Amino acid sequence: MSVLSNQCLKERIPDIESLKEQVSAWTNDHNNSKVVNWQFTTDDARIKLRKLHPAYAVS
């Protein structure tokens, strides 16, 4: 929501239909232009967060 607010909703929007159009256009553009490069694996998370979730800790 913060990214949407900062990138799309800075100016005043006159009506709900304009808001829907702007949010829809931003969402489509954002989803089509971003590629996520996941580097934090499940095993890494279990090691790093073992204090928070000891039942899932890797030995």
Secondary structure as a PSIPRED ss2 file (coil, helix, strand):
# PSIPRED VFORMAT (PSIPRED V4.0)

   1 M C   1.000  0.000  0.000
   2 S H   0.000  1.000  0.000
   3 V H   0.000  1.000  0.000
   4 L H   0.000  1.000  0.000
   5 S H   0.000  1.000  0.000
   6 N H   0.000  1.000  0.000
   7 Q H   0.000  1.000  0.000
   8 C H   0.000  1.000  0.000
   9 L C   1.000  0.000  0.000
  10 K C   1.000  0.000  0.000
  11 E C   1.000  0.000  0.000
  12 R C   1.000  0.000  0.000
  13 I C   1.000  0.000  0.000
  14 P C   1.000  0.000  0.000
  15 D C   1.000  0.000  0.000
  16 I H   0.000  1.000  0.000
  17 E H   0.000  1.000  0.000
  18 S H   0.000  1.000  0.000
  19 L H   0.000  1.000  0.000
  20 K H   0.000  1.000  0.000
  21 E H   0.000  1.000  0.000
  22 Q H   0.000  1.000  0.000
  23 V H   0.000  1.000  0.000
  24 S H   0.000  1.000  0.000
  25 A H   0.000  1.000  0.000
  26 W H   0.000  1.000  0.000
  27 T H   0.000  1.000  0.000
  28 N H   0.000  1.000  0.000
  29 D H   0.000  1.000  0.000
  30 H H   0.000  1.000  0.000
  31 N H   0.000  1.000  0.000
  32 N H   0.000  1.000  0.000
  33 S H   0.000  1.000  0.000
  34 K C   1.000  0.000  0.000
  35 V C   1.000  0.000  0.000
  36 V C   1.000  0.000  0.000
  37 N C   1.000  0.000  0.000
  38 W C   1.000  0.000  0.000
  39 Q C   1.000  0.000  0.000
  40 F C   1.000  0.000  0.000
  41 T C   1.000  0.000  0.000
  42 T H   0.000  1.000  0.000
  43 D H   0.000  1.000  0.000
  44 D H   0.000  1.000  0.000
  45 A H   0.000  1.000  0.000
  46 R H   0.000  1.000  0.000
  47 I H   0.000  1.000  0.000
  48 K H   0.000  1.000  0.000
  49 L C   1.000  0.000  0.000
  50 R C   1.000  0.000  0.000
  51 K C   1.000  0.000  0.000
  52 L C   1.000  0.000  0.000
  53 H C   1.000  0.000  0.000
  54 P H   0.000  1.000  0.000
  55 A H   0.000  1.000  0.000
  56 Y H   0.000  1.000  0.000
  57 A C   1.000  0.000  0.000
  58 V C   1.000  0.000  0.000
  59 S C   1.000  0.000  0.000
